[in-house]
Amino acid sequence: MRFWRQAGRAIALSGSYAFAALLGLQAEPARAFDFSSLDVFGLFTKKDEPPAPSASALPYKLDFQLGDAEDAKALTRTLQDASLLYRLRQDAPPDGETLARRMAADLKPLIDALWSQGYFNADVALVVDGAPLRVGGEPSATLIRALESHRNREPVPIVVKVDPGKVFGLRKIDVVERGEYGAPAIANPLKVSRLNAGDPATSSSLRAAQAALVDYARAQSRPLAKMVELRPVVDHAVGTMDVTYVLDPGPLAGFGEIAIGRTDEIPPEVVRSFIYLEPGDPYSPKALADMRRSIATIPAVGSVRIREGDRLDSAGNLPIFVEVTERPKHLLGFSARYSTIDGPAVKTYWEHRNLFGGAERLRLEGSLFLAPRIDGTEIKNFSDFDKSDLGGRFAVGFLKPALWGTRNDWLIDGVATRERVGTQRYGGYTARYANVTTAIRHRFSDVFSIQAGIEYERGQTSDVLGQVTYTLVGIPLSVKYDSTDSLLDPTRGFRVTASFAPYPTFLGSTVGIYQTKAAASAYYALDEDARYVLAGRVGFGSITGASLDEIPATRRFYAGGGGSVRGYAYRSIAPLGPDNQLVGGRSLLEFSAEARIKVTDTIGIVPFFDAGTAFESSYPDGKQKLQMAAGLGLRYYTGIGPIRVDVAAPLNPRKGDKPVALYVSIGQAF
């Protein structure tokens, strides 16, 4: 391993190994998953069986013997990963001399692998029929004869005898800063390194400490920080290691000129619009990560490469170079789903990601679904089906980012839909409407933006309160702030979205309403690795200016479902009208709280609590009780985000509510 090779230059040895031996230490092998180590119903044993004996080759089999060593199974896996004999076990050598040379070449990597795990007094021997081969030794004639004696009879039995000894522990840990840069870059280096006296002296822990020290110094606006020397001192007699890190923190620096390089067919000014750093801003790896994430939000961008200069400019700042690659311009997709509540649905969509050569996105989307019946009847066979049971939706979206090279984006969205929303028990509404909205979004930074536009909607809704045929013309305004560290799995930061949309009659609306919505969520990690995260969300909504029966049913508020109050049917929590049918509310209040706990790196559990309801009045007045639910979720963490499985139960169920509900999706609930 490069780490050990560099480390060996500064190691003082005592005991049985010479200084030169340490210079050859290899890297801890990558731990690849090898199906050949499995024996599941005999499916994978064939690969572990050596080739059949023959007159022209000497197949062999390996037997690793570690005695009563602690964690012998894991250590055996480490040795197998390092062993050339093990990797070439299906490639039988032609004769005993070739096999003996292969055995001799294997000893040093095996020792290196043991040293990487902190076993600095380890002893390894390869034994065939009592003839041993040890480190530093040459294959003897006796060993070669023993190997040849198995020709054309059986695989050569090679025993890997390992006496690992004890794991060496760290004794003294020092971090020394080199250079004249004023105050120390790291006030408490031992805390940063996470090394403690008594910890196993493994290569992985020493490498991790080295990376942590350099990363911490870089986070303090020192982009040229580097580890210039590592001085481990191994005392074989005592079984300990002293280690000294020599860090060159480099000078404090800011960001220099940000140069835009390759952008394929994306205009460089569009990429520049999504960069919020300015020359002279303090250097920060997080700022670079935020810049990469900001540029990646451009739909046409496939990948972002940010390269740092290797020296400071004349002003003492670090130049930055940005390159992007373009995604495929066209996207065609199709999806199908089935829900025990909502029935089947299919969707198809087409997208162009650089329509006019300015990174414009045009997306067309159409879906067809089985609309839930809200009159208490059911579809029991094909003859019960009626064309009114079908719902459909067509949507078009256009985005022009960086209008004229500014931080303004132009958005146009249109939708036409026919839908039926509700439940058999509580009823619901049917709706047909078309909506067109155009807006300008201004980005102040990668976390804060505002938006203003013009909206036109015409439609008809029908429910137990009657039929509403309406036209809405409004000026929707919105604000968004998002400082979280991830879209699908946030662990730190805040999200706030708020909107106000007036639809006054003097603009042409047939019903004058004023709609307000707001949602805020917060995420707090209890530990540095974010294995324990507390998350909370509150949602609010209000409509003023008209009575409930004048407001289109699609604009009223409802609660319930996987993104609201889990445990209750989708949009089933709202005030009831005649015949105990859902009529929706003029205001909304929702709360959610979760504790996200990682049990392993890929598995997590999430106990949660939800509460909420819609109110008949324009502001929450307490006349409708909050419906509450609690549950437990399972998370499987993948590279694209967590797969979420939530099981929720109503705490104060109404008559007809199911005892539990199951939700499956990608990403956290909020």
C-alpha positions in Angstrom: 0.0 0.0 0.0 1.3 3.5 -0.9 0.4 4.6 2.6 2.6 2.0 4.2 5.4 2.5 1.7 5.6 6.2 2.5 5.1 5.6 6.2 7.9 3.2 6.2 10.5 5.8 5.5 10.1 7.2 9.0 9.5 4.1 11.1 12.0 3.1 13.8 11.8 -0.6 14.5 12.8 -2.8 17.4 12.2 -6.6 17.6 12.4 -9.3 15.0 11.8 -7.3 11.8 14.3 -5.1 10.1 13.7 -1.6 8.9 13.8 -2.6 5.3 10.9 -5.0 5.8 8.5 -2.2 6.5 9.3 -0.4 3.3 7.5 -3.1 1.3 4.2 -2.9 3.1 1.3 -3.0 0.7 -2.1 -1.3 0.7 -4.9 -3.0 2.6 -6.7 -4.8 -0.2 -10.0 -3.6 -1.4 -12.7 -5.9 0.0 -14.6 -7.1 -3.1 -17.6 -9.3 -2.7 -16.7 -12.7 -4.0 -19.5 -15.1 -4.6 -17.0 -17.9 -4.6 -16.9 -17.6 -0.8 -20.6 -18.5 -0.6 -22.1 -22.0 -0.5 -25.7 -21.4 -1.0 -27.5 -24.6 -1.9 -24.2 -25.6 -3.6 -24.6 -22.9 -6.3 -21.2 -21.4 -5.9 -19.0 -24.2 -4.7 -17.8 -25.1 -8.2 -15.5 -22.1 -8.5 -13.7 -23.0 -5.2 -12.9 -26.5 -6.5 -9.4 -26.7 -8.0 -9.0 -27.9 -11.6 -8.8 -31.6 -12.1 -5.3 -33.2 -11.6 -3.4 -33.8 -14.9 0.0 -34.7 -16.1 0.6 -31.2 -17.6 -0.4 -29.0 -14.6 -0.2 -28.8 -10.8 -3.6 -27.6 -9.5 -3.7 -26.7 -5.8 -6.0 -25.9 -2.9 -5.5 -23.5 -0.1 -6.3 -24.0 3.6 -6.0 -20.9 5.8 -5.2 -21.8 9.4 -5.3 -18.9 11.9 -5.6 -20.9 15.1 -7.6 -19.1 17.7 -7.1 -15.6 16.3 -9.7 -13.0 17.1 -12.1 -12.3 14.2 -10.4 -15.1 12.2 -13.2 -15.1 9.6 -12.6 -11.4 8.7 -8.9 -11.8 8.8 -9.0 -14.8 6.5 -11.0 -12.7 4.0 -8.3 -10.0 4.2 -5.6 -12.6 3.5 -7.6 -14.0 0.6 -8.0 -10.6 -1.0 -4.2 -10.0 -0.7 -3.2 -13.5 -1.9 -2.0 -14.1 -5.5 -2.3 -17.8 -4.8 -6.0 -17.4 -4.0 -6.8 -15.1 -6.9 -5.0 -17.5 -9.4 -6.4 -20.7 -7.8 -8.2 -21.7 -11.1 -5.0 -21.1 -13.1 -2.9 -24.2 -12.3 0.9 -23.7 -12.9 2.7 -26.2 -15.2 5.3 -27.5 -12.7 6.5 -27.4 -9.1 9.2 -24.8 -9.7 6.6 -22.3 -11.1 4.2 -23.0 -8.2 7.0 -22.6 -5.7 7.8 -19.2 -7.1 4.2 -18.2 -6.9 4.1 -19.2 -3.3 7.3 -17.2 -2.5 5.8 -14.1 -4.2 2.7 -14.5 -2.0 4.4 -14.2 1.4 5.1 -10.5 1.3 1.6 -9.5 0.4 0.2 -11.7 3.1 2.5 -10.0 5.7 1.5 -6.6 4.4 -2.1 -7.5 4.7 -1.6 -8.5 8.4 0.4 -5.3 9.1 -2.3 -3.2 7.6 -4.6 -4.6 10.3 -2.2 -3.9 13.1 -0.6 -7.3 13.4 3.0 -6.2 13.3 4.4 -9.4 14.9 2.6 -11.7 12.5 4.3 -14.8 11.2 3.2 -16.6 8.0 4.4 -19.9 6.5 3.2 -21.8 3.5 3.5 -25.5 4.2 3.2 -28.5 1.8 3.5 -32.0 3.3 5.6 -30.6 6.2 7.9 -28.5 4.0 7.6 -24.8 5.0 8.3 -21.6 3.1 8.7 -18.4 5.1 9.3 -14.8 4.5 12.8 -14.2 3.1 13.4 -17.8 2.3 13.9 -19.4 -1.1 11.9 -22.4 -2.3 14.0 -25.5 -1.5 14.4 -28.7 -3.5 12.5 -30.5 -0.8 9.5 -28.2 -1.3 9.6 -28.6 -5.1 9.8 -32.4 -4.8 6.8 -32.3 -2.4 4.8 -30.2 -5.0 5.7 -32.5 -7.9 4.7 -35.6 -5.9 1.1 -34.6 -6.3 1.2 -34.4 -10.1 -1.6 -36.3 -11.8 -2.8 -37.5 -8.4 -4.6 -34.8 -6.5 -4.5 -31.0 -6.0 -1.4 -29.8 -4.0 -2.6 -29.2 -0.4 -1.0 -25.8 0.5 -1.6 -24.8 4.1 -1.3 -21.1 5.0 -0.3 -21.1 8.6 -0.7 -17.8 10.3 0.2 -16.7 13.8 -1.0 -13.1 13.8 -0.1 -12.3 17.3 -1.8 -9.4 19.0 -3.1 -6.2 17.4 -0.7 -3.3 18.1 -2.3 -0.3 19.7 -1.6 3.4 19.3 0.4 4.9 22.2 1.4 8.4 21.3 -0.3 10.6 18.7 1.2 14.0 17.6 0.2 16.4 14.9 2.8 19.0 14.0 2.1 22.0 11.7 4.9 23.1 9.4 5.2 26.6 8.0 4.8 30.2 9.1 1.1 30.8 8.8 0.3 32.5 12.1 -2.1 30.8 14.5 -2.4 27.0 14.3 -4.9 25.9 11.6 -6.3 23.1 13.8 -6.8 24.1 17.5 -7.6 20.5 18.6 -5.9 18.1 16.1 -6.4 15.0 18.2 -10.1 15.5 18.3 -10.2 16.1 14.5 -8.1 13.0 13.8 -10.5 10.8 16.0 -7.5 8.8 17.1 -7.1 7.8 20.7 -4.4 6.0 22.6 -5.2 2.3 22.7 -7.0 2.2 19.3 -5.8 -0.5 16.9 -3.0 0.8 14.7 -4.6 -0.2 11.4 -3.8 1.4 8.1 -7.5 2.4 7.6 -7.6 4.4 10.8 -4.3 6.1 10.1 -5.5 7.0 6.6 -8.8 8.2 7.8 -7.1 10.5 10.4 -4.8 11.9 7.7 -7.7 12.7 5.5 -9.7 14.2 8.4 -6.8 16.5 9.3 -6.3 17.7 5.7 -10.1 18.1 5.1 -10.4 20.2 8.3 -7.6 22.5 7.4 -9.1 23.0 3.9 -12.5 23.8 5.5 -10.7 26.6 7.4 -10.1 28.4 4.0 -6.7 26.7 3.5 -7.0 25.1 0.0 -3.4 24.1 -0.3 -3.3 22.1 3.0 -1.5 18.8 2.6 0.1 16.1 4.7 3.9 16.3 4.0 5.1 13.5 6.3 3.9 10.6 8.4 6.2 9.2 11.1 5.0 6.0 12.6 7.3 4.3 15.1 6.5 0.6 15.8 7.8 -0.9 19.1 7.6 -4.7 18.5 8.7 -5.6 22.0 5.8 -3.6 23.7 3.3 -4.0 20.9 2.5 -0.3 20.3 2.9 2.3 17.7 3.7 6.0 18.1 2.6 8.2 15.1 3.4 11.8 14.2 1.6 13.7 11.4 3.4 16.6 9.8 0.8 18.9 8.3 1.5 21.8 6.0 -1.8 23.8 6.4 -0.9 26.3 3.7 -2.0 30.0 3.8 -5.5 31.4 4.2 -7.0 32.0 0.7 -10.2 33.0 -1.0 -11.7 32.0 -4.4 -10.0 33.5 -7.4 -11.3 33.7 -10.9 -13.9 31.1 -11.9 -13.2 30.1 -15.5 -15.9 28.3 -17.5 -14.3 25.6 -19.8 -16.1 23.0 -21.8 -19.9 23.2 -21.8 -20.8 21.2 -24.9 -23.8 22.9 -26.5 -24.9 24.6 -23.3 -24.2 28.4 -23.4 -21.5 29.3 -20.8 -23.5 32.2 -19.6 -26.2 29.8 -18.5 -23.7 27.9 -16.4 -22.3 31.2 -15.1 -25.8 32.2 -13.9 -25.9 29.3 -11.5 -22.6 30.1 -9.9 -23.0 32.4 -6.9 -19.4 32.5 -5.7 -17.5 35.8 -6.2 -13.7 36.3 -6.4 -12.4 37.0 -2.9 -15.0 34.9 -1.1 -13.4 32.7 1.6 -12.4 29.3 0.2 -14.6 26.5 1.3 -15.0 22.9 0.1 -18.7 23.2 1.0 -19.0 26.2 -1.2 -17.6 24.2 -4.1 -20.0 21.3 -3.4 -22.9 23.8 -3.3 -21.7 25.2 -6.6 -21.6 21.8 -8.2 -25.1 21.0 -6.9 -26.4 24.4 -8.2 -25.0 23.9 -11.7 -26.4 20.4 -11.7 -30.0 21.7 -11.3 -29.8 22.9 -15.0 -31.9 20.2 -16.7 -29.5 20.1 -19.7 -26.4 19.4 -17.5 -25.3 15.8 -17.2 -22.2 16.1 -15.1 -20.1 18.9 -13.5 -16.4 18.8 -13.1 -14.7 21.4 -10.8 -11.0 21.6 -10.8 -8.9 23.7 -8.3 -5.7 25.5 -9.3 -2.5 24.1 -7.9 -1.2 27.5 -6.7 -2.6 30.8 -5.6 -2.9 33.8 -7.9 -1.1 37.2 -7.4 -4.0 38.3 -5.0 -3.6 35.2 -2.9 -6.7 33.5 -4.1 -7.2 30.1 -5.7 -8.4 29.9 -9.3 -11.3 27.6 -10.1 -12.1 25.8 -13.4 -15.5 24.5 -14.3 -16.5 22.1 -17.0 -19.9 20.5 -17.7 -21.1 17.8 -20.0 -24.6 17.8 -21.6 -27.2 15.2 -20.9 -28.9 13.4 -23.9 -31.2 16.0 -25.4 -34.3 13.7 -25.7 -36.0 11.7 -23.0 -38.9 9.3 -23.5 -40.4 7.5 -20.6 -43.3 5.3 -19.6 -44.5 4.2 -16.2 -47.3 2.1 -14.7 -48.5 1.7 -11.2 -51.2 0.0 -9.2 -52.7 1.0 -5.9 -55.2 -1.0 -3.8 -56.9 2.4 -3.1 -56.5 4.2 -6.4 -56.4 1.4 -8.8 -54.2 1.2 -12.0 -52.6 4.2 -13.8 -50.2 4.6 -16.7 -48.1 7.6 -17.7 -45.9 8.6 -20.6 -43.7 11.6 -21.0 -41.3 13.2 -23.5 -38.7 15.8 -22.7 -36.3 17.9 -24.7 -33.5 19.4 -22.6 -32.0 21.9 -25.0 -34.8 23.0 -27.2 -33.5 26.2 -28.8 -29.8 25.8 -27.8 -30.1 27.8 -24.6 -30.6 24.9 -22.2 -34.4 25.2 -22.5 -36.4 22.3 -21.3 -39.8 21.3 -22.8 -41.7 18.4 -21.2 -44.9 16.8 -22.3 -46.7 14.4 -20.0 -49.9 12.4 -20.3 -51.5 10.0 -17.9 -54.6 7.8 -17.7 -55.9 6.4 -14.5 -58.9 4.7 -12.9 -60.7 7.4 -10.9 -61.9 6.2 -7.5 -65.7 6.0 -7.1 -67.1 8.3 -4.5 -70.8 7.3 -4.7 -70.4 4.1 -2.7 -70.5 1.7 -5.7 -67.7 -0.6 -6.7 -66.4 -2.1 -10.0 -66.8 -5.8 -9.4 -66.6 -7.0 -13.0 -66.0 -5.6 -16.4 -69.7 -4.9 -17.1 -69.7 -2.5 -14.2 -67.0 -0.3 -15.8 -68.1 3.0 -17.2 -66.2 5.6 -19.2 -66.7 8.1 -16.4 -64.4 5.8 -14.3 -61.4 6.9 -16.3 -59.5 10.0 -15.4 -56.8 11.7 -17.4 -54.2 14.4 -17.3 -52.1 16.2 -19.9 -49.4 18.6 -18.8 -46.8 20.7 -20.6 -43.9 22.5 -19.0 -41.3 24.9 -20.4 -38.3 26.3 -18.6 -35.9 28.9 -20.0 -33.0 29.1 -17.5 -30.8 32.2 -17.1 -32.9 34.6 -19.2 -30.5 36.8 -21.1 -27.7 35.5 -18.9 -29.3 36.8 -15.7 -30.3 34.9 -12.6 -33.9 35.0 -13.8 -35.7 31.9 -15.2 -38.8 31.9 -17.3 -41.4 29.2 -16.6 -44.6 28.2 -18.5 -46.8 25.4 -17.2 -50.0 24.1 -18.5 -52.3 21.3 -17.5 -55.7 19.9 -18.5 -57.3 17.2 -16.4 -60.3 15.3 -15.6 -60.2 13.7 -12.2 -62.3 12.3 -9.3 -60.9 12.6 -5.8 -62.2 11.1 -2.6 -63.2 7.8 -0.9 -66.3 5.6 -1.2 -67.2 6.2 2.5 -66.7 10.0 2.6 -67.4 10.9 -1.0 -65.4 13.6 -2.7 -65.5 15.6 -5.9 -65.2 15.4 -9.6 -63.4 18.1 -11.6 -62.5 19.2 -15.1 -60.2 22.1 -15.6 -57.4 23.7 -17.6 -54.7 25.8 -16.1 -51.9 27.9 -17.7 -49.3 29.7 -15.6 -46.3 31.8 -16.7 -43.8 33.1 -14.2 -40.4 34.6 -13.6 -38.2 33.1 -10.9 -35.3 35.1 -9.5 -32.5 33.2 -7.8 -30.7 35.2 -5.1 -28.5 32.3 -4.3 -28.5 28.5 -4.5 -30.8 28.3 -1.5 -33.1 31.4 -1.9 -35.4 32.4 -4.7 -38.6 34.2 -5.3 -41.2 33.8 -8.1 -44.0 35.9 -9.5 -46.4 35.2 -12.4 -49.8 35.2 -14.0 -52.2 32.3 -13.8 -55.4 31.5 -15.7 -57.7 28.6 -14.9 -61.1 27.6 -16.1 -63.0 24.6 -14.9 -65.9 22.9 -13.3 -66.1 21.0 -10.0 -69.0 19.0 -8.6 -69.6 17.7 -5.1 -72.3 17.4 -2.4 -72.4 21.2 -2.1 -73.2 21.6 -5.8 -71.6 22.4 -9.0 -69.1 25.3 -9.4 -68.2 26.6 -12.9 -65.5 29.1 -12.5 -62.7 31.2 -14.0 -59.7 32.2 -12.0 -57.2 34.9 -13.0 -54.5 35.6 -10.5 -51.0 36.7 -9.7 -49.3 33.9 -7.8 -46.3 35.0 -5.7 -44.0 32.5 -3.9 -40.7 32.4 -2.0 -38.4 29.4 -1.4 -35.5 28.8 1.0 -33.7 25.5 1.1 -30.4 25.1 3.0 -30.7 21.3 3.4 -27.8 19.1 2.4 -29.9 16.7 0.2 -33.1 16.7 -1.8 -34.2 13.2 -1.0 -32.5 12.6 2.3 -31.9 15.8 4.2 -30.0 15.6 7.5 -29.3 19.2 8.3 -30.8 22.6 7.4 -34.2 24.2 6.8 -36.8 24.3 4.1 -39.4 27.0 3.8 -41.8 27.5 1.0 -44.6 30.1 1.1 -47.0 31.3 -1.6 -49.8 33.9 -1.9 -52.1 33.9 -4.9 -54.8 36.6 -5.2 -57.6 35.9 -7.7 -59.5 39.2 -7.6 -62.7 39.7 -9.7 -61.4 42.8 -11.3 -58.8 40.7 -13.2 -61.6 38.5 -14.5 -62.1 35.9 -11.9 -65.7 34.7 -11.4 -65.0 34.1 -7.7 -62.7 36.4 -5.8 -60.5 34.3 -3.5 -57.1 34.8 -1.9 -55.0 31.6 -1.2 -52.1 31.3 1.1 -49.9 28.3 1.6 -46.8 27.7 3.7 -44.7 24.8 4.7 -41.5 24.6 6.8 -39.3 21.7 7.8 -36.2 21.4 9.9 -33.5 18.7 10.2 -31.0 18.3 13.0 -28.3 15.7 13.1 -27.4 14.5 16.6 -24.0 13.2 15.5 -21.4 14.2 13.0 -22.1 11.2 10.7 -25.9 12.0 10.7 -26.8 8.5 11.9 -29.4 10.0 14.2 -31.5 12.8 12.7 -34.5 14.6 14.2 -36.9 16.0 11.5 -40.0 18.1 11.9 -42.5 19.7 9.5 -45.5 22.1 9.8 -47.9 23.0 7.0 -50.5 25.8 6.8 -53.1 26.9 4.3 -55.8 29.5 4.1 -58.4 30.7 1.6 -60.3 34.0 2.1 -62.7 36.1 0.1 -65.5 33.5 -0.6 -67.8 31.1 1.2 -67.0 27.4 1.1 -69.6 26.5 -1.6 -68.3 29.2 -3.9 -64.8 27.9 -3.9 -63.9 25.3 -6.5 -63.4 21.9 -4.8 -60.0 21.6 -6.3 -58.9 24.7 -4.4 -60.2 23.6 -1.0 -57.9 22.0 1.6 -57.8 18.3 2.5 -55.3 16.3 4.6 -54.4 12.6 4.7 -52.0 10.4 2.7 -48.3 9.6 2.4 -47.2 13.2 2.2 -49.6 14.5 4.8 -51.1 12.6 7.7 -50.1 9.0 7.2 -52.5 6.3 8.3 -55.5 7.9 6.6 -56.7 7.7 3.1 -55.4 10.3 0.6 -57.2 13.6 1.1 -59.8 12.0 3.4 -59.4 14.5 6.3 -61.6 17.5 5.9 -64.9 19.0 7.1 -68.1 17.0 6.2 -71.2 18.4 4.5 -74.6 16.9 3.8 -74.8 13.1 4.1 -71.4 13.2 5.9 -69.6 13.8 2.6 -66.3 15.4 2.3 -66.4 19.1 1.2 -62.9 20.3 2.0 -61.9 23.2 4.1 -60.8 26.8 3.8 -57.8 26.3 6.0 -55.3 23.6 6.8 -52.9 22.7 9.6 -50.5 19.8 9.6 -47.6 18.6 11.9 -45.1 15.8 11.5 -42.1 14.6 13.5 -39.6 11.8 12.8 -36.5 10.3 14.4 -34.4 8.9 11.6 -32.0 6.3 13.0 -29.5 4.4 10.9 -29.0 0.9 12.2 -26.3 0.2 9.5 -25.0 2.1 6.6 -27.8 0.9 4.4 -30.7 0.1 6.8 -32.6 2.6 9.0 -35.7 2.8 11.1 -37.9 5.9 11.5 -40.6 6.2 14.2 -42.9 9.0 13.3 -46.0 11.0 14.4 -48.3 12.9 12.2 -51.3 15.1 12.9 -53.5 17.5 10.9 -56.9 18.4 9.5 -58.6 20.9 7.3 -61.0 23.5 8.9 -64.2 24.9 7.6 -63.2 28.5 8.5 -60.5 30.5 6.7 -58.2 30.1 9.7 -57.7 27.1 12.0 -60.2 27.6 14.8 -60.1 24.3 16.6 -63.7 23.3 15.7 -62.4 20.3 13.8 -60.2 17.9 15.8 -56.8 17.0 14.6 -56.5 13.5 13.3 -53.4 11.8 14.6 -51.4 8.8 13.6 -48.1 7.1 14.5 -46.0 4.5 12.8 -42.7 3.0 12.1 -40.8 3.3 8.8 -38.0 1.2 7.3 -35.3 2.9 5.1 -33.0 1.2 2.6 -30.3 3.7 1.6 -29.2 3.6 -2.0 -27.0 5.8 -4.1 -30.0 7.8 -5.5 -31.8 8.1 -2.2 -33.6 6.1 0.5 -36.3 3.6 -0.4 -39.1 4.4 2.1 -41.5 1.9 3.6 -43.9 3.3 6.2 -46.5 1.6 8.2 -48.9 4.0 10.0 -51.9 3.5 12.3 -54.5 6.2 13.1 -54.5 7.1 16.8 -58.0 8.5 16.8 -59.6 6.7 13.9 -63.0 7.5 12.6 -65.6 4.9 11.7 -64.4 3.3 8.4 -60.8 4.2 8.7 -58.5 1.2 8.2 -56.4 0.1 11.1 -53.1 0.4 9.3 -51.8 1.9 6.0 -48.6 1.1 4.0 -46.6 3.5 2.0 -43.7 2.8 -0.3 -41.7 5.4 -2.2 -38.2 6.8 -2.9 -37.0 9.6 -0.6 -38.0 10.7 2.9 -41.5 11.7 3.7 -40.5 15.3 3.9 
